[in-house]
């Protein structure tokens, strides 16, 4: 057969197959664009359809922009929890009576209120972040921190300090709290543990640098200008996240402020209430360890100011290493012994009589308090079955824990008393028993989740 005849025969068979299958080739279309007979399907040019801009791009999980956000997160932690961790030196300075005269309990209200505002305002600013107002939160929060320090530099009475440092700085830090913990998971997924650890280390660095700045400058330029220098440091470091940080993902629906089902979730409520109790004792340690050494004559004023940086430097390792281990061991296997060790160490403070003892105590208690402070968010995630409610549950949990923070410092000050000799023994018993109560509850939750076997992730 001639090759041309074979080609015509093949074409005829192909046309017959098309007709048997119900295809219409009257428009001489290719096989890729043929349409079934009897159907009217509008043609679409898929190559010219505009892209769906509502879908976020894939998580970069690296690159310059993503790592710049880690640096921005570091500075946010530096100026929120870092300032809070530095309050111990303010407590020691205010106790001297150089600025105003007040009881230990009243002075501790300043730091407790600052912590309370950070946690509660952070809960209410969450929905604003979900709606895409990251830049607004960064600007308002940065202004609150810088303005609060500038006003603190002008204060001469107790109530003025309470408003400037407690309310203004605390509310500013609360506006920055949600961006601290929420934006980095949108830029990283496989490296999230490392990324959050690096960013959270900013809180320890802030707790080291700010106390040293205050102590080194206060005798040279006075309290007012020393605090202004702290404000300028905060302003300079907060400009970076304002300029660099961008919100990749905007939630289509803001999270609810309250999940009422949480109140009937017994493990969640047990963990939250026990952490609230444990943080009462933890903040007694944070506020009064520096003042204890000076009042008892164990340290001079210089070393008393440096106890806080030593404590926070050790807590840097306590905040990062256990978080990395918890991925393999489970969070409750880390937080239960961590809280127990904190309680035991606080009780042992009553036995300290020399410089070596208080320095070693600052290092050990700093490390294990870092475990106690850093693990609750991981535990909240583990206790929340419906992961879409993690943000709401975490906001509720920290708002309740903030009540313990608010009560811990002033409660400890009331126990300590106003007249010498101060009741340090009673204070450290209170500060040690409350973390032990929390550790007992954590142990119950650990057994409930993993049983009595030791080598179980829980």
C-alpha positions in Angstrom: 0.0 0.0 0.0 1.2 3.5 -0.9 2.3 5.5 2.2 -0.1 8.3 1.4 -3.0 5.8 1.3 -2.0 4.4 4.7 -2.0 7.9 6.1 -5.5 8.6 4.7 -6.8 5.2 6.1 -5.4 6.1 9.6 -7.1 9.5 9.5 -10.4 7.9 8.5 -10.3 5.4 11.5 -9.4 8.3 13.8 -12.5 10.3 12.7 -14.6 7.2 13.2 -13.4 6.7 16.7 -14.2 10.3 17.5 -17.8 10.0 16.3 -18.3 6.7 18.2 -17.2 8.4 21.4 -19.6 11.3 20.9 -17.1 14.0 19.9 -17.7 16.8 17.5 -14.7 17.8 15.3 -16.5 20.2 13.0 -14.5 23.1 14.3 -11.3 21.2 13.4 -10.1 21.5 17.1 -7.2 19.5 18.5 -7.7 16.6 20.9 -6.7 18.8 23.8 -9.5 21.3 23.1 -12.4 19.1 21.9 -15.7 19.3 23.7 -18.4 16.6 24.2 -21.4 16.8 21.9 -24.5 18.2 23.5 -22.7 20.2 26.2 -22.2 23.9 26.1 -19.0 24.6 28.0 -17.7 28.1 28.0 -14.0 28.2 27.0 -11.5 29.5 29.5 -8.0 30.7 28.8 -6.3 29.3 31.9 -3.1 31.1 30.9 -4.6 34.6 31.2 -6.6 34.0 34.4 -5.4 36.4 37.2 -3.8 34.7 40.1 -5.6 34.2 43.4 -4.1 36.8 45.6 -5.9 35.7 48.7 -3.7 32.6 49.1 -0.5 33.2 51.0 2.8 32.3 49.3 4.6 29.2 50.6 6.4 29.6 53.9 10.0 30.8 53.0 11.6 28.9 55.9 14.8 30.9 55.4 16.2 33.6 53.3 17.2 37.2 54.2 13.7 38.5 54.9 12.8 35.6 57.2 16.0 35.9 59.2 15.5 39.7 59.5 12.2 38.9 61.2 14.1 36.7 63.7 16.3 39.7 64.5 13.2 41.8 64.8 11.6 39.3 67.2 14.8 39.3 69.3 14.5 43.1 69.7 10.8 42.7 70.6 11.6 40.2 73.4 14.5 42.4 74.4 12.2 45.3 75.1 9.2 43.5 76.6 10.3 40.5 78.8 13.8 41.9 78.9 12.6 45.1 80.7 10.4 43.0 82.9 13.3 40.8 83.9 15.3 43.9 84.8 12.8 45.1 87.4 14.8 43.5 90.2 17.4 46.4 90.0 14.6 49.0 90.2 13.2 47.2 93.3 16.6 47.4 94.9 17.0 51.1 94.0 13.5 52.1 95.1 14.1 50.3 98.4 17.0 52.7 99.1 14.5 55.6 99.4 16.6 57.8 97.0 13.6 58.5 94.8 10.6 58.0 97.1 9.7 56.2 100.3 7.4 53.2 100.1 7.1 49.7 101.6 8.4 46.7 99.8 4.9 45.5 99.0 3.9 48.9 97.4 7.2 49.0 95.4 6.6 45.5 94.0 3.2 46.6 92.8 5.0 48.5 90.1 6.7 45.5 88.6 3.7 43.2 89.1 1.4 45.7 87.4 3.9 45.9 84.5 3.9 42.1 84.1 0.1 42.0 84.5 -0.4 44.6 81.7 2.0 42.8 79.4 0.0 39.5 79.6 -3.6 40.9 79.6 -3.1 43.6 77.0 -1.4 41.0 74.8 -4.6 38.9 75.0 -6.7 41.8 73.8 -4.3 42.9 71.1 -4.5 39.4 69.5 -7.6 40.1 67.4 -6.0 43.3 66.1 -3.0 41.3 64.9 -5.3 38.7 63.3 -7.0 41.5 61.3 -3.6 42.6 59.9 -2.8 45.5 62.1 0.8 44.5 62.9 2.3 47.9 62.0 -0.2 49.7 64.3 0.7 47.4 67.2 4.4 47.9 66.7 4.1 51.7 66.6 1.7 52.0 69.5 3.7 49.5 71.6 7.1 51.1 70.9 5.7 54.5 71.7 4.3 53.3 75.0 7.7 51.8 76.1 9.7 54.8 75.0 7.3 57.4 76.4 6.9 55.5 79.6 10.7 55.6 80.2 10.8 59.3 79.4 8.1 60.0 81.9 9.7 57.7 84.5 12.8 59.9 84.2 10.7 62.9 85.5 9.0 61.0 88.3 9.6 61.9 92.0 6.7 60.2 93.7 5.4 56.7 94.0 2.2 57.1 92.2 4.0 58.8 89.2 6.3 55.8 88.9 3.4 53.5 89.2 1.7 55.2 86.2 4.8 55.6 84.0 6.6 52.2 84.6 3.6 50.1 85.7 0.8 51.2 83.3 2.5 52.9 80.4 5.5 50.7 79.8 3.4 47.6 80.7 0.7 48.5 78.1 3.3 49.2 75.5 4.9 45.8 76.1 1.5 44.2 75.9 1.0 45.6 72.4 4.3 44.0 71.3 3.7 40.6 73.1 1.5 39.1 70.4 3.9 40.0 67.4 6.7 38.4 69.5 5.2 35.0 69.4 2.9 35.0 66.4 4.8 36.3 63.4 7.8 34.0 63.3 5.8 30.7 62.7 4.5 32.4 59.4 8.1 32.6 58.2 9.4 29.2 59.4 8.1 25.7 60.0 10.9 23.1 60.1 13.2 25.5 62.1 10.6 26.9 64.4 12.2 25.6 67.6 15.6 27.2 66.8 14.0 30.4 65.6 11.8 30.9 68.6 14.7 30.1 70.9 16.9 32.7 69.2 14.2 35.3 69.4 13.3 34.5 73.0 16.9 34.8 74.1 16.3 38.6 73.6 14.5 38.6 76.9 17.5 37.3 78.8 19.8 39.8 77.0 17.5 42.6 77.9 17.6 41.4 81.5 21.4 41.5 81.4 22.0 44.8 79.6 19.4 47.1 81.1 20.4 46.5 84.8 24.0 47.1 83.9 23.2 50.3 82.1 21.1 51.6 85.0 23.8 50.7 87.6 26.8 52.1 85.6 25.1 55.4 84.9 23.1 56.2 87.9 26.0 57.6 90.0 27.4 59.5 87.0 24.4 61.2 85.4 21.6 60.5 88.0 18.5 58.4 87.9 16.6 60.6 85.4 19.2 60.5 82.6 20.0 56.9 83.3 16.3 56.0 82.6 16.3 58.3 79.5 19.3 56.3 78.2 17.3 53.1 78.6 14.5 54.8 76.7 16.8 55.8 73.9 18.2 52.2 73.7 14.6 50.9 73.5 13.7 53.4 70.8 16.8 52.5 68.7 16.2 48.8 68.9 12.5 49.0 68.3 12.9 51.0 65.1 14.3 47.9 63.5 11.2 45.7 63.8 8.9 48.6 62.8 10.9 49.0 59.5 11.5 45.3 58.7 8.6 43.3 60.0 5.8 42.5 57.6 2.7 40.3 58.2 2.6 37.5 55.6 -0.7 35.9 56.6 -3.8 37.8 57.5 -6.5 35.7 59.2 -9.9 35.7 57.6 -11.5 35.6 61.0 -10.2 37.1 64.3 -9.9 34.6 67.1 -12.4 34.7 69.9 -11.3 36.2 73.2 -12.9 33.4 75.3 -13.4 29.7 74.7 -16.0 28.7 77.3 -15.3 25.0 76.7 -11.9 25.6 78.4 -13.6 26.0 81.8 -14.8 22.4 81.6 -11.5 21.1 80.4 -10.1 19.8 83.7 -6.4 19.3 82.5 -6.3 22.8 81.0 -7.8 24.4 84.1 -5.5 22.4 86.5 -2.5 23.4 84.5 -3.5 27.1 84.4 -4.4 27.4 88.1 -1.3 25.6 89.2 0.9 27.8 87.0 -0.8 30.9 88.4 0.1 29.7 91.9 3.7 28.7 90.9 4.3 32.2 89.3 3.5 33.8 92.7 6.7 32.3 94.1 8.6 32.8 90.9 8.1 36.5 90.9 9.1 36.7 94.6 12.4 35.3 93.5 12.7 37.7 90.5 11.9 40.8 92.6 13.6 40.2 95.9 16.8 38.1 95.4 18.9 41.2 94.6 17.5 43.2 97.6 18.0 40.2 99.9 21.8 40.1 99.5 22.1 43.8 100.2 19.7 43.9 103.2 21.4 40.9 104.8 24.9 42.4 104.3 26.0 39.5 102.1 26.7 41.7 99.1 27.5 45.4 98.7 25.4 47.7 96.5 27.5 47.0 93.4 27.2 43.2 93.5 23.5 43.5 94.5 22.8 45.2 91.1 24.8 42.6 89.3 22.8 39.7 90.8 20.0 40.4 88.3 22.2 40.2 85.2 23.8 37.0 86.5 20.3 35.5 87.1 19.1 36.5 83.6 22.3 35.3 81.8 21.7 31.8 83.3 18.0 31.9 82.4 19.0 32.4 78.7 20.2 28.7 78.7 17.2 27.6 80.7 14.8 29.1 78.2 16.4 27.5 75.1 17.9 24.1 75.9 14.8 22.6 77.6 12.6 23.8 74.8 14.7 21.9 72.3 14.7 18.7 74.5 10.9 18.9 75.0 10.4 18.0 71.4 11.7 14.5 72.3 10.7 14.2 76.0 7.4 16.1 76.0 6.7 19.4 77.8 5.5 17.9 81.1 8.6 15.8 81.6 10.5 19.2 81.6 8.3 21.6 83.4 7.5 19.3 86.4 11.1 18.8 87.5 11.9 22.4 86.6 9.3 23.8 88.9 10.2 21.4 91.7 13.9 22.5 91.5 12.9 26.2 91.6 10.8 25.6 94.7 13.7 23.7 96.4 16.2 26.4 95.5 14.0 29.2 96.9 13.7 27.4 100.2 17.4 27.0 100.3 18.0 30.7 100.1 17.4 30.9 103.8 20.7 29.0 104.3 22.8 31.5 102.3 25.4 33.4 104.3 28.1 34.4 101.9 28.8 35.9 98.4 29.6 32.5 96.8 26.3 31.1 98.0 24.2 34.0 96.5 26.0 34.0 93.2 25.6 30.2 92.8 22.0 30.6 93.8 21.5 33.3 91.1 23.0 31.0 88.5 21.0 27.8 89.4 17.7 29.5 90.1 18.1 31.6 86.9 18.6 28.4 84.8 15.7 26.5 86.3 13.4 29.5 86.4 14.0 29.7 82.6 12.5 26.2 82.3 9.5 27.2 84.4 8.9 30.4 82.4 9.4 29.1 78.9 7.5 25.8 79.0 3.8 27.0 79.6 3.2 27.9 75.9 4.3 24.5 74.8 2.1 22.9 77.5 -0.9 24.9 76.3 -0.4 23.6 72.8 -0.2 20.0 74.1 -3.4 20.4 76.2 -5.4 21.9 73.4 -7.0 19.2 71.3 -8.6 21.6 68.8 -5.6 23.4 67.4 -7.7 26.1 65.9 -8.3 27.3 69.5 -4.6 27.5 70.5 -4.5 31.3 70.3 -7.7 31.8 72.4 -6.7 29.2 74.9 -3.2 30.7 75.3 -4.6 34.1 75.7 -7.0 32.9 78.4 -4.3 31.0 80.1 -1.9 33.8 80.4 -4.6 36.2 81.5 -5.3 33.9 84.5 -1.6 33.4 85.1 -1.2 37.2 85.2 -3.3 37.3 88.3 -0.7 35.2 90.1 2.0 37.5 88.8 0.0 40.5 90.1 -0.4 38.9 93.5 3.1 37.4 93.9 5.3 40.5 94.3 3.0 42.6 96.6 2.0 39.5 98.6 5.7 38.7 99.1 6.3 42.3 100.2 3.5 42.2 102.7 5.0 39.0 104.2 8.4 40.7 104.3 7.1 43.5 106.4 8.2 47.2 106.8 10.2 47.2 110.0 13.7 45.7 110.5 14.5 42.9 110.9 12.6 41.9 107.7 10.9 38.5 107.7 13.1 36.9 105.0 12.6 33.4 106.3 8.8 33.7 105.8 9.2 35.2 102.4 11.3 32.4 101.0 9.1 29.8 102.5 6.2 31.4 100.6 8.3 31.7 97.5 9.4 28.0 97.7 6.1 26.3 98.5 4.1 27.8 95.6 6.4 26.3 92.8 6.3 23.0 94.6 2.5 23.1 94.6 2.6 23.7 90.8 5.2 20.9 90.4 2.8 18.5 92.1 0.0 19.4 89.7 2.3 19.1 86.7 3.3 15.6 87.9 -0.4 14.6 88.1 -0.9 15.8 84.6 2.2 14.0 83.4 0.9 10.7 84.9 -2.5 11.3 83.4 -1.0 11.8 80.0 1.8 9.2 80.1 1.2 6.8 83.0 3.9 5.9 85.5 6.5 4.8 83.0 9.6 7.0 83.0 10.6 6.7 79.3 7.3 8.1 77.9 6.9 11.3 76.0 4.3 13.4 77.9 
